Amino acid sequence: MLSKKINGERLWDSLMEMAKIGATDKGGVCRLALTDLDREARDLFVRWCKEAGCSIRVDKMGNIFARRKGKDDSLPPVVMGSHIDSQPTGGKFDGIYGVLAGLEVIRSLNDHNIETLAPIEATAWTNEEGSRFPPAMVASGVFAGVFDLDYGLSRADLDGKTMGEELERIGYAGSEEVGQREFKAFFEAHIEQGPILEDEEKTIGVVTDAQGQRWYEVKLTGQESHAGPTPMLSRRDALVGAAKIIDQVNRIGLDHLPSACATVGLMQVFPNSRNVIPGEVFFTIDFRHPNAETLSAMDHELREVCQKIAKDLGLTMEFEQIWYSPPVPFNKSCVDSVRKAAQNSGYSHRDIISGAGHDACYISRVAPTAMVFVPCEDGISHNEAENADPSDIAAGCDVLFQAVVEQANTP
């Protein structure tokens, strides 16, 4: 058992310093991928890593790798990390906790003069959220071979700016080929983003699996006309169609409890005028479930109800599944390292399934992978009110520290 601890106060201070970049009035952050604020946060992370003695590499998707040498530097590294980008109304911990926990592990190894057999790396993955450049987890997906490089660089935001263009603009279009580096193992520390750990008064979530996800984009087209003279029975109202579909999305989620989640999170209405019947509506749908067969059944039902509603209302429909991430079982050896670290440290813990997607989900396809969860206040995330207790933040990093060292010292 490793008796050394990380410096929880330093980790917390780093999180609070980073939270100043993109800080919002309500206490959260808005640090969208590949904006100037993202660049500023990346620059700070890179500076801190260099000060900790790390060498820095950046690949063509802008993924950052900060390396601490091992006794045998020819061995594949044990890697820790998450993402720097946030939701438009995001919190101070989602993603960045995993990045800075990785840095804190390296800093603590330096403090205690611990030399690991294999190298250790802290990484920051580009555009995990997918809120500016859908879909989510694009850059870790390219790394894992789920997407090709051209697909990743060509993802565009609502203004038509591509990831490739924005990486060049902010100076993080690296030269290293994506996915060419081998990992011995990968660990991602993260807030739970749900209420289970807090409700059960557990400090550590040992993540065994992650839910599968399907993302859709739907565009309904009817006919704009005047809100006054147009009789109700002759209308082709695209927004009414969207409302009916949204109701069915919610119903499908409720029909597949307790594990299903179904969400419409983005909508654009055209022409968006109070006295014009909407002629076009674009919206997104997010389905999640830990069982692939159930997720497929939800998908089948969604397609049927969307087609029926569009036909009944005389609307044309464009329907596309833009992203599918299957359910993920994490690596048993890495999961065992997390569980053992929690037990050895005396932290209360439980096995848990991740309801959210994470870069770890894609990295698990190319490297043994596990995750460490810590509670967040009231289970709230993707919200400026997102909060976590400093002692839980430190505990999660302690567990990460022990699990990483064990894997790095195992031949």
N, C-alpha and C positions, 0 to 999 in steps of 0.2 A: 504493500500500500504506500502510495506517495503521500508523505505527511505535509508537504509544502502547500501553501495556499496562494491564490492570486491576490492582487491588491484591489479589493472591492471599491475603495474610495477613489482610486485613480481611474478605474473603469467608469464609475459614475460621473466623475468630473469630465472625462472624455466624451461621454454621451451628452452631457449638458452643454459642453462647448460646441459639439457638432450640431446640436439642436438649434443653435443660434443661426445657422445657415438655412434660410428659408422659413424662419420662425413666423408663426401666424399670431394674430391678436388673441386667439382662443387657447394658446398654449401648445399648438401642434406644429407641424411643418408642412410646407408645400415645396417639394424639391423634385419636380418632374424630371424624368430621364433625359439626359443630354441637354439640359438647359444650362444657363450660366451658373445657377445655384448648384446644380449637380457637379459642374466642373470645380467650383470652389470647394465643395465637400470632398471630391476626389483628391484635389491638391492637398488638402489638410491630411487626409488619410495617408497619402504617399509620403508627405513630410514626416509624419509621426513614425511611419514604418522605417524610413531611412534613418531617423534618429535612433531607432531600436536596432540598427545594424543590418537591416534587411536589404537585399538586392531587389530591384523592381523590374518586372516584365509586364508588358501590355500586349494583348493579342488584337487581331483585326476587328473583333467585336467590342473592343474597349474593356474586356475583362482584365482586372488588375491582379497580379500575383506577387506577393511580398514574401521572399524566401529567407529563412534562417537556416544556415548550414547544419548538416548533421555530421556525425563521426565518419560515416560513409556517404559522401555527398552524391555518389553514383546511384544510390537507392531512390526509388520513387518517393516523393514526399507524402506526409500526412497533411491534409489540407483542411482548413476551417474557413467558413465565410458565409456570406449572405449578400445583401444588396444595399446600396446607398439611396436609390431613388425612392420616392414616396408617392402616395395617392395625392390628389389635389387638396384634400382636407385630411392629411395623414397625421400620424402621431410620432413621438420622439423615439420609439423603440422598434417598430416594425422594420425588420431588415437590418438597420444599422447596428442593432444590438449584436447580431451575429458577426458582423464585420469587426466591430470594436472588441468583442469578446475574443476573437481570433488574435487581434493585436495584443490584447492584455495577456493572453497565454504566452506569446512571444516575449513580452516585457517581463513577465514573471519568471520565465525560464532564464532570462538574463539576470534578474535579481538574485536567483538562487544558484547561479552558475551551473545549471543543469545542461549537459550535452546529450542530446538524443542520438540514437543510432542513425535513424533516417532524418532527412531534412524535414522542417516544419514550414508550412506556408499559410499565410492569411490572404484571402481573396475577396474581391468585390465583383459581383456579376452585374452586367449591364441590363437595365430595363426588365427587372423581375416583375414589376407591377403590371406592366402592359397598359397602364392607364393613358399614356401618351401614344405609345406605339404598340397596338395589339398585334399578336396575342401576348400573353404573359410569358415570362421566363424565356424570352427569345434567345438571348446570348448563351445561357447555359444549355439551351436546346441545340444551338449550333455546335457548341462544344461536344455535346453527346451524340451528334450525328442525326438528331431528330429533324433538323432543318439544315439546308445547305447555306453556305455563306452568302450567296447572292440573295436568297430569300431574306435572311436576317438583315442585311444592309439595305434592302429595298423597302422594309416596313415603313409606312408613312403615317404621320399624324394627321389631324383633321385639316391642317393647313397645307398638306402635301409635302412637308419636309420629311426627308427620309433619315433613317438611322445613320446610314453611311455619310450623308452630308453633314449631319449634326456632330458625328464623331470627329470628322475633319475639322469642323468649325471650333469645337472646344479643345482640340489638341489631344484627343484620346483614341485616334485611329492608329492602333499599334501595328507593329510589323510582324509579330509572331503569328504563325499559322494557328488557327483555332482548333483545339482538340488534339494537338500533337503531344501534349505532356501527359505522362502517366501518373496516376495517383495510387498510392498504397491504400489510402482510405480517405473519406471525406466526412466531415462533421459540420452540422449547421445548428447553432443555438438560436432560439427564437422565442418571443413571447407566444403564449398559447393562442391568442386571438379568440378565445372562447372562455366560458365560465367554469369548466369542469374542475380544474385544479384548485381554483379559489373556493368553489362550493364545497369541495371535499377536504380543504385545508391541506393540500399536498404541495410541496415545494418544487418537485421535479416531475416532469412528464417524460417518461421513456417512450419515445415515439417508435412504434413497431411498424406502422403502415401509414399511407396517405390516401385520401379519397381520390377517385377518378373525377375528371371534370370534362364537360363539353361546353364550348362557347359557340353561340349562334349570332348571326346578324340577320335581321328581317327588315324588309322595306315593303310597305303596303302603299299602293297607289289607287286613289279613287278619282274624285273630281272636285276642284274648288268651285264654290258658288256662293252666292249671297246668303247670309244667315237668316235674313228676313223673308224674302219672297219664295225661297225654295221649300216646297212641301216636304214634310218629314219622310213620306213614303217613297219619294223619288231621289232621295239623297244617296250619294256614294261617299260616305264619310270614313276616311282612312283612320281617323283617331278612334272612332267607335270600334272599328275592327281591331285596332291595337289594344283597346281596353278589354275587349272580349278575350283576346289571346292572353293578355296579362293575367286575367282572372283564371284562365285555364292553367297557365304556368304555376300559379300559386296552388291550385287544386292538385296538380300532379305531384308537387312537392309534399303536400299534406297526405296524399294517398300512399306515399312511400316512406312514411315515418317508421322508426325514429331517426334514421341516418340520412335521409334525403334532404337536399337544399335546392331551392329553385328561386331565381332572382331575375328581375328586370331592373337594370341599374342605370341605363342610359337611354334617352329618347330625344329625338329631334322632330319637330312638327313644322310642316310647311303649308301655307305661308306664315303661320303663327300670328294670325291677326284675329282679334276678338269677334269680328263680325263676318268672317269668312269660314266656310266649312272646310276643314283641313283636307287637302287633296293628296298629301303624302306624309307618311310617318316612317321614320327609321328608328329601330330600337334593338337592344341587345338582350340575350337570354343566357343565363349561367346556370347549368345543372351540375350537381355533385352527388356522388354516392360512392361508398367504399367497395361495392360489389359491381363488377363489370356487367353482369347479366341484368341487374336491376337498372343500371344506368342506360343500357341499351333499350330496355323496355320503356323507360321514361322518354328516350329519344323517339322511339316509334310512335308513342302516344302523342307527343308534341307535334310531330309532322302531320299526323292525321287531323288533329283539331285545328291546326293552322290552315290547312288546305280547305277544310269544311267552312270555317269562318269566312275566309276570303271569298270562297265561291258564293256563300249565302248572301254576302253583302255586295256582290258585284265588283270586288276589288281584284286587282292584279297583285301578285306577291313575288318577291325575290327572297328566297330563304337559303341561307348558307351556314353550314357548320364550319367555322373558321379555325377551330382548335379542338383537339381531343388529347387529353392526358389520362392514360389508363390508371387504375388503382396501382399503388406501389407498395410492395413488401420490402422493408429495409433489411440490410445485411445482418444476419444473426450474430456474427462475431462482434460487429460494431455496436449493435444494440446491447449485447451482453456487457460490453465495456462501459457503456453509459449506465446501465443498471447497477453494475458492480461499483462504479464510482459513486453513485448516489448512496448505495448501502454502506460503503466504507466511510463515507463522510457523515453518515448519520442523518441524511436528509430524508424526510418523508417523500415517497414517490409512488407512482402508479404507471402502468402501461397505458398508452393512449394512442388513438388514431388521429392524424392530422386532418382537419376539415378543410384546410386551405392548401393551395398549391405552393410549392417552394422550389428553389433551384435544386435542392437535394433530390427532388423527384426525378429530374432529368439526369443528374450526375450519377444516380444509382444505377443507370444503365451502363455506365462505363467504369465504375469504381465501387468498392464496398462502402456503404453509406449509412449514416444514422443521424438522428436529430435529438436535441435536448430542448424541452419546453420548460418555461417558467410561467407562473401566473401573471395575468394582467388584471387590473382593477375592473370589477364588474364584467369581465370578459369582453371589454370594449376594445376594438381595433378598427383600422381604417376610419379613424375619427380623431379630431384634434384633442378630445378628452382622454385619449389613450394614456394609461399610466401604469407604472409598475413599482414595486417596493425595492429600494436599494439592496436589501438583504437577499431578496429573491434573485435579483440580477447578479449579485456576487456568487450566490450558490450555484446558479446555472453555469457560470464561468468556471467555478471550482470543478464541477463535474466534467465540463469540457476539457479542462486542463489535465485531469487524471486520465480520462479516456484517450486523449490524444497522445499523451506520453506513453501509455501502455501500448498503443498500436505502433508508435514510432520506435519503440524498443523491442518489439517482437520481430525476430528474424523472419 
